[in-house]
Amino acid sequence: MKAVAKATFPVPVPLPDATAERRARRRLDELVKPVGSLGRLEELAAWLCGAHGTVPPRPLDDVRVVVFAGDHGVSRTAPGVSAYPREITAAMVRVFCAGTSGVTVLAREVGARVRALDIAVDADLDDVPEEVVAHKVRRGSGSIDVEDALSPGEAEKAFSVGRTVADEEIDAGADVLVPGDMGIGNSTVAAALVGASLGLPAHEVVGTGTGIDESGRAHKVTTVDRALRRAGSRVGAPFDRLTALGSACAAATAGFLVQAAVRIDAGGARRGLLVCRGARGPRPRPGRPAVVAGRACLDRTGAAARARLARPETDPRSGAAPGRGQRRDPSRARAPCGQDGDRRHEHPRRTLVSRRRSVLRDGMLMSVGTLTVLPVPAPSVVDRRVAGTAMVLAPLASLPLAVVAALVVLAGTGFGLPTSVTAVAAIGAVALGSRGLHLDGLGDVADGLAASYDRKRALEVMRRGDVGPSGVVTLVLVLLGQVAALAAAVASGTGVAAVATAVLAGRAVLPLCCVRAVPSARPEGLGAAVAGTVPPRAAATLVATGLLAAAAVPGFAWWHGPVALLLGWACAGALLARAIRRFGGITGDVLGACVELTTVVVLATLSAA
């Protein structure tokens, strides 16, 4: 078994009879009805004929649901990834056995059978039938963000259990098998497996799971991203992917799927198919031995659409209830399940272009609304992709601030005001135009760094609304430095160019502080939303563009501007590194402090030049 599993699970999976499927389609077209009027129902009827190799298909007299239950270590080390505590897993197994869960009630209404199996529940279930725990692999899978989910031996055992269970159900006369899984944290594991299988980043595969809010989803994205980085290149082989990022339930589901022609339910089963197929690609293939019964919880951001192996038959919009693919109409467990026949599917390229435009629009709205006082509509969606776009667009969104500051300097110079007064007015206009957001962050970071070497204590100090002595001193020094530097630049006739360059350079540091390797200090807040969202290529492009633009700043030698930017960004980088060591990552306050530090360094460098 070990050699088989580590190869690519080369288990022969019989494909539906293509000839029978074509005959079924012809027969459907010859019926007295408009061609294709039954929509998805016709596709599923043809698929079922192909699976049975006969037209019409055999009656589905014995429908069986198999629920693999197990806990996932990630719900212990990162409890915010789910809206429910991990104890729910064991409780749900008991509910399955009592026959009072949603899936068991619905199955009973249509005569289907439900079998729940404890594969890796982190509890001793002494009060359930012995056959429920007979296939137990271990107590809880490992936490994928800090360790492998399974040892190779455990993965092999779980995979073998899945195949054995499929054989048992088929030998007992099952016509259709519906796999599902139950376990707090399972959608986090599913997202990690889908991301690793398809090469997608965490923010594109993580959804809201059991109903967590946006801050919880941001924490979940960080957790999955940490797991993907930890696994590294080991996820290339399906077996290694299971051991590193899966779970005992995922391995059992993979074995179950390759052993039988099945209908797939929910994200857990879909991730198993990705694994057992060796992640050959996300597109449906003719002659597939399985069809999707339910839309996965991770199908929130659109990335799961790329990972989808076949269209789901229902879209229940429900929580993580195993077997939910049959929830709208349980009787469909006996017949070809269909989607609405009039559902229209957009052209993939149009959908992609529309999504990119939407992300750009929402990113710009988020950036302008966060960094300035300009009244703009709220973004329609705020996810990590939009947040990353907002950071990249920060210099462009802050262009009005630079223009206002430059106009203030022009007006002060034109009216013959003292250079210090002009400088104070310009710096004040920028602060008011940004709601003092960055100055507030600077004061909080100064207090946090000076408060305590204890990370938790430092973060608590930063969260408070008041400003301590360290914050006050830092704010005074930075503001005096900005005013003095700008006054010197105004006196030399370069004030307009200097203040505009400094304002834009300060905001350009934001995407540099949010590149992929930068973690978040908290599971919630602005830092959690933007940390690690900016691709390195986008950051490099911004740096190159900024340096080229700085070389053309009027009133200075060509190298003055680039040197000022590099010095400002280097100082911000040093502050960022210090914050990551002390706080464990970035927060919105850290970003604001980096903006103000960059601004004062760029102004001072240009005024000296």
HUCOR-V353160 format. One record per residue. PHI is phi in whole degrees, -180 to 180 (NA if undefined). OMEGA is omega in whole degrees, -180 to 180 (999 if undefined). D_CENTER is the distance of its C-alpha to the mean C-alpha in Angstrom with 2 decimals. Layout:
PHI:OMEGA:D_CENTER
PHI:OMEGA:D_CENTER
This chain:
NA:-177:34.12
-63:-179:32.64
-65:180:33.59
-64:-176:32.32
-65:-176:28.89
-75:178:28.37
-71:170:29.46
-158:-177:27.02
54:-176:28.17
-76:178:30.97
-86:-179:31.97
-65:179:33.88
-110:-179:32.15
-65:179:34.64
-94:178:33.51
-58:-180:34.85
-73:-177:38.24
-64:180:37.74
-65:179:41.36
-64:179:41.03
-66:178:37.90
-66:179:39.85
-62:180:42.81
-65:180:40.70
-65:178:39.36
-63:-180:42.95
-64:178:44.18
-64:-180:41.58
-69:-178:42.58
-86:179:46.24
-68:-179:45.87
-79:-180:47.32
-170:173:44.19
-60:-179:42.40
-61:178:40.66
76:-174:37.00
-69:179:37.41
-88:173:35.71
58:-175:32.49
-61:-180:29.96
-60:179:32.62
-66:179:34.74
-60:-178:32.06
-71:177:31.51
-63:178:35.26
-65:178:35.78
-62:-179:33.11
-65:175:34.82
-61:178:38.18
-64:180:36.89
-65:180:35.52
-89:180:38.96
72:-178:40.92
-152:178:43.12
-125:-5:43.57
-73:-179:43.29
-73:177:40.92
-69:176:42.10
-62:178:41.61
-94:-175:38.56
-88:-174:40.55
-132:179:38.38
-101:-176:34.67
-128:176:32.86
-109:178:29.50
-116:-179:28.43
-108:176:25.86
-91:-176:24.69
-110:178:24.06
-175:177:22.77
-89:-180:21.05
-118:-175:18.11
-58:-178:18.71
-64:178:15.23
-74:177:16.29
-90:-178:19.22
-82:179:17.90
-134:-172:14.81
-61:-178:16.22
-73:-178:13.93
-73:179:11.22
-130:178:13.72
-83:-175:16.16
-128:179:18.98
-72:-176:20.86
-68:179:21.13
-64:-180:24.77
-62:-177:23.84
-59:180:23.51
-62:180:27.19
-62:-179:28.26
-67:177:26.71
-61:178:28.56
-64:178:31.74
-66:176:31.03
-58:-178:30.61
-65:179:33.91
-78:179:35.57
77:-177:34.65
-114:177:33.27
-76:-180:29.54
-58:-176:28.31
-69:-180:28.17
-70:178:31.56
-66:179:33.22
-64:179:32.06
-63:-180:32.99
-64:-180:36.36
-63:-177:37.06
-109:177:36.93
80:177:38.37
-84:-179:35.31
-109:179:34.96
-121:177:32.11
-124:178:31.96
-101:-178:29.74
-129:174:29.50
-83:179:28.63
-94:-178:26.92
-156:177:25.44
-70:-178:25.83
-85:179:26.32
-166:175:29.63
-92:-177:33.12
-90:-179:33.57
-79:-175:37.35
-100:177:37.79
-117:179:36.35
-56:-175:38.25
-62:-178:38.62
-67:179:37.15
-69:-177:33.76
-102:-175:33.48
-64:-176:35.52
-106:-176:32.62
-62:-179:30.74
-94:-179:29.25
-166:176:28.35
-92:178:27.43
73:175:23.66
-81:-179:21.49
-67:179:20.56
-80:-170:17.59
-66:-180:15.40
-80:-179:14.21
-129:-177:17.93
-157:176:19.87
-67:-179:20.21
-69:-175:19.72
-143:167:23.18
-81:178:26.26
-55:180:27.43
-64:179:30.16
-68:178:27.96
-64:178:25.67
-62:-179:28.88
-64:-180:30.27
-65:178:27.30
-61:179:27.25
-65:177:30.99
-60:179:30.71
-60:179:28.57
-65:180:31.19
-63:-180:33.98
-63:178:32.67
-61:178:32.31
-61:-179:35.88
-61:-178:37.13
-70:180:35.79
-67:179:37.11
-63:180:40.43
-82:174:40.69
106:-178:40.60
-64:174:37.05
-91:179:36.74
-137:176:32.99
-111:179:30.41
-120:178:27.23
-82:174:24.89
-148:176:22.40
-138:-180:20.96
-136:178:20.96
173:179:19.44
-61:-177:17.48
96:-176:14.16
-69:179:14.38
-71:175:11.14
-68:177:9.44
-64:179:11.94
-60:180:11.49
-63:180:7.86
-64:-180:9.37
-68:178:12.39
-65:179:11.10
-61:180:9.26
-69:-178:12.55
-69:-175:14.74
-108:179:13.76
69:-179:12.93
-103:178:9.49
-71:-175:7.19
-59:-174:4.19
-68:180:2.49
-92:-177:4.82
-120:-177:4.95
-93:177:3.44
-116:-177:6.27
-92:174:9.04
55:-176:10.93
-82:178:14.41
111:177:14.20
-72:-180:12.61
-84:-175:12.74
-65:178:10.56
-67:176:11.53
-66:178:10.71
-66:177:7.14
-62:176:7.14
-62:179:9.07
-66:177:6.99
-61:179:4.24
-61:-179:7.77
-66:180:9.22
-66:178:7.47
-62:178:8.02
-64:179:11.42
-66:180:12.12
-65:179:11.61
-67:-180:13.79
-65:-179:16.23
-69:176:16.76
59:-174:17.36
-79:-177:19.65
-70:-175:20.60
-84:-179:18.08
-66:-180:20.35
-94:-177:22.55
-56:-179:21.48
-64:179:23.49
-65:178:22.10
-65:178:18.54
-64:-178:19.59
-68:-175:21.30
-81:-169:18.61
-122:-174:15.37
-91:178:16.83
-167:177:19.16
-63:178:22.68
-66:179:21.61
-64:179:19.50
-66:178:22.54
-65:178:24.92
-64:178:23.08
-61:178:23.17
-64:178:26.87
-61:-175:27.47
-69:-178:26.03
-79:-179:28.07
-92:-175:31.16
-149:170:31.42
-77:-169:30.77
-133:166:28.42
-104:-173:26.43
-93:177:22.74
-122:169:21.18
68:-174:17.56
-66:-178:14.47
-62:179:16.39
-69:-180:19.22
-65:178:17.29
-64:178:15.60
-64:178:19.24
-67:175:20.50
-59:-178:18.13
-70:-174:19.52
-71:176:23.08
-84:-179:23.18
72:178:22.28
53:-179:19.36
-74:177:21.98
149:-174:19.81
-85:-172:17.89
-80:175:20.93
-64:179:23.27
-118:177:26.56
-59:177:30.02
73:-179:31.46
-70:-179:28.28
-85:-176:29.25
-152:173:26.57
-128:-176:25.11
-86:-179:22.03
-99:-175:23.05
-143:179:19.99
-83:-175:16.71
-73:178:13.81
-63:-178:11.80
-83:-178:8.53
-86:-175:10.32
-92:-171:9.16
-94:-180:7.76
99:-179:10.43
-69:180:9.08
-66:175:10.53
-64:177:13.65
-72:-179:13.96
-87:-174:13.66
-69:-178:16.10
-89:176:19.42
-165:-178:21.43
-71:178:21.31
-73:-180:21.03
-83:179:24.36
-137:177:23.26
-128:-169:20.56
-71:-177:21.30
52:-178:18.59
-114:179:19.24
-77:-174:17.74
-87:178:17.39
-99:179:21.04
-57:-179:22.10
83:-173:24.11
-71:178:22.65
-63:179:23.08
-102:-164:26.73
-68:-177:26.34
-70:-180:27.65
-145:-176:30.69
-59:-178:31.44
-64:179:34.40
-68:175:32.17
-63:-179:31.92
-104:-175:35.41
-134:178:35.06
-59:-179:32.87
-76:-178:29.91
-131:170:29.37
-88:176:27.13
-60:-176:28.87
-67:-177:31.17
-95:179:30.83
-69:-179:27.06
-104:-180:26.64
-111:-178:24.05
-71:175:23.62
-62:-176:24.24
-55:-178:21.08
-69:177:22.11
-63:179:22.81
-61:-179:19.50
-64:180:17.76
-63:179:20.21
-62:180:19.80
-65:180:16.01
-64:178:16.62
-64:179:19.39
-64:179:17.45
-65:179:14.77
-62:-180:17.82
-64:-179:19.63
-65:178:17.04
-64:178:16.36
-67:178:20.14
-63:179:20.71
-65:-178:18.29
-66:-180:19.94
-65:-179:23.43
-66:-179:23.01
-84:-170:21.70
-95:-178:24.07
-136:177:27.18
-93:-178:29.33
-63:179:29.43
-77:179:29.00
-130:177:26.20
-64:177:24.46
-72:176:21.16
-61:178:18.11
-71:179:17.47
-139:173:13.68
-126:174:11.97
-123:-175:8.24
-69:177:7.04
-68:177:8.54
-65:180:11.53
-62:177:11.82
-63:177:12.08
-63:178:14.56
-61:179:16.39
-67:179:17.00
-63:-178:18.31
-87:-177:20.52
-55:179:21.83
-61:179:25.20
-68:179:25.79
-65:-178:24.93
-91:179:27.34
-57:177:30.11
-59:178:31.96
-64:179:32.24
-64:180:33.76
-65:179:36.13
-62:180:37.25
-62:179:37.92
-65:179:39.87
-66:177:41.88
-63:178:42.75
-64:178:44.06
-61:-179:46.02
-65:180:47.50
-62:179:48.44
-68:-179:50.09
-65:180:51.85
-87:177:53.28
72:179:54.39
-70:175:52.43
-57:-177:52.34
-61:-180:49.53
-67:178:48.22
-66:178:48.10
-61:-180:46.32
-65:179:43.74
-62:-179:43.18
-63:-179:42.80
-67:179:40.24
-64:177:38.11
-65:179:38.44
-63:178:37.38
-65:-180:34.14
-64:179:33.48
-68:-180:34.27
-68:177:32.27
-111:-179:29.10
62:-177:30.08
65:-174:30.76
-60:-176:27.05
-74:177:27.18
-65:177:30.52
-62:178:29.29
-64:179:26.49
-61:179:29.14
-63:-180:31.40
-66:179:28.80
-66:178:27.76
-60:178:31.46
-65:-179:32.09
-66:179:29.21
-69:-178:30.39
-91:-171:33.94
-73:-171:33.43
-164:174:32.80
-82:177:31.61
-79:-175:29.72
-61:-178:26.02
-62:180:25.68
-64:-180:28.87
-62:180:27.89
-67:177:24.66
-65:178:26.81
-63:180:29.33
-65:-177:26.81
-74:-179:25.57
-65:-177:29.19
-81:-177:30.48
-84:179:33.69
-113:-179:34.41
-87:-179:36.35
-57:-180:39.08
-62:179:36.86
-65:-180:34.72
-63:-179:37.88
-61:-179:39.47
-63:179:36.42
-62:-180:36.09
-62:-179:39.83
-64:-178:39.91
-67:179:36.98
-65:176:38.37
-62:178:41.86
-63:179:40.64
-64:-179:38.94
-65:-179:42.07
-64:-179:44.50
-66:180:42.72
-68:178:42.44
-61:178:46.08
-65:179:47.19
-67:178:45.35
-63:180:46.91
-63:-180:50.30
-90:178:49.93
86:-179:48.95
-114:-175:45.35
-63:-178:43.70
-61:-179:42.01
-65:-177:40.34
-66:-176:39.49
-69:179:37.80
-64:179:35.77
-63:-178:34.64
-66:-180:33.77
-63:-179:31.72
-70:179:29.64
-64:178:29.35
-62:179:28.16
-77:178:25.27
-70:179:24.53
-75:-177:23.72
-60:178:20.53
-64:178:18.37
-67:179:20.20
-84:-175:19.09
-122:180:15.35
-67:-170:15.28
-53:-174:12.91
-81:-175:15.17
-86:-180:15.46
-88:176:14.12
-102:180:14.14
-78:-179:17.29
-127:176:16.13
-79:-179:13.27
-136:177:14.04
93:-178:15.58
-62:-180:15.33
-59:179:14.85
-66:-178:11.66
-72:-172:10.37
-110:-177:11.68
-62:177:12.03
73:-176:11.11
-96:-175:10.01
-97:178:13.38
-64:179:14.31
-56:-180:17.65
-64:179:19.43
-65:179:18.80
-65:179:20.03
-64:178:23.00
-63:179:23.88
-65:179:23.94
-62:-179:26.16
-62:179:28.51
-64:180:28.79
-63:-180:29.48
-66:178:32.15
-65:179:33.85
-66:-180:33.96
-66:179:35.28
-67:-178:38.03
-103:180:39.35
-64:-177:39.59
-70:177:43.16
91:-179:45.68
-130:172:44.35
-64:-173:44.85
-61:-176:42.16
-94:-179:40.84
-63:-179:40.82
-61:178:37.61
-58:179:35.50
-64:179:36.95
-61:179:36.13
-63:-179:32.48
-63:178:32.17
-65:180:33.88
-63:-180:31.74
-68:178:28.44
-65:178:29.89
-64:177:30.82
-64:177:27.39
-63:177:25.97
-65:177:28.43
-64:179:27.43
-61:179:23.72
-62:178:24.65
-64:-179:26.84
-65:180:24.22
-65:179:21.75
-67:-176:24.68
-82:-173:25.83
-101:-177:22.79
89:-180:20.22
160:-178:18.10
-102:170:18.09
-132:175:18.53
-61:178:19.55
-64:179:23.09
-62:178:22.67
-63:178:21.53
-62:179:24.59
-64:179:26.86
-65:178:25.88
-63:-177:26.68
-66:180:30.07
-66:177:30.97
-61:-178:30.33
-60:-177:32.37
-69:180:35.36
-68:179:35.45
-65:178:35.39
-61:-179:38.07
-64:-179:40.20
-66:-179:40.04
-68:179:40.97
-67:177:43.73
-68:-180:45.16
-71:999:45.14
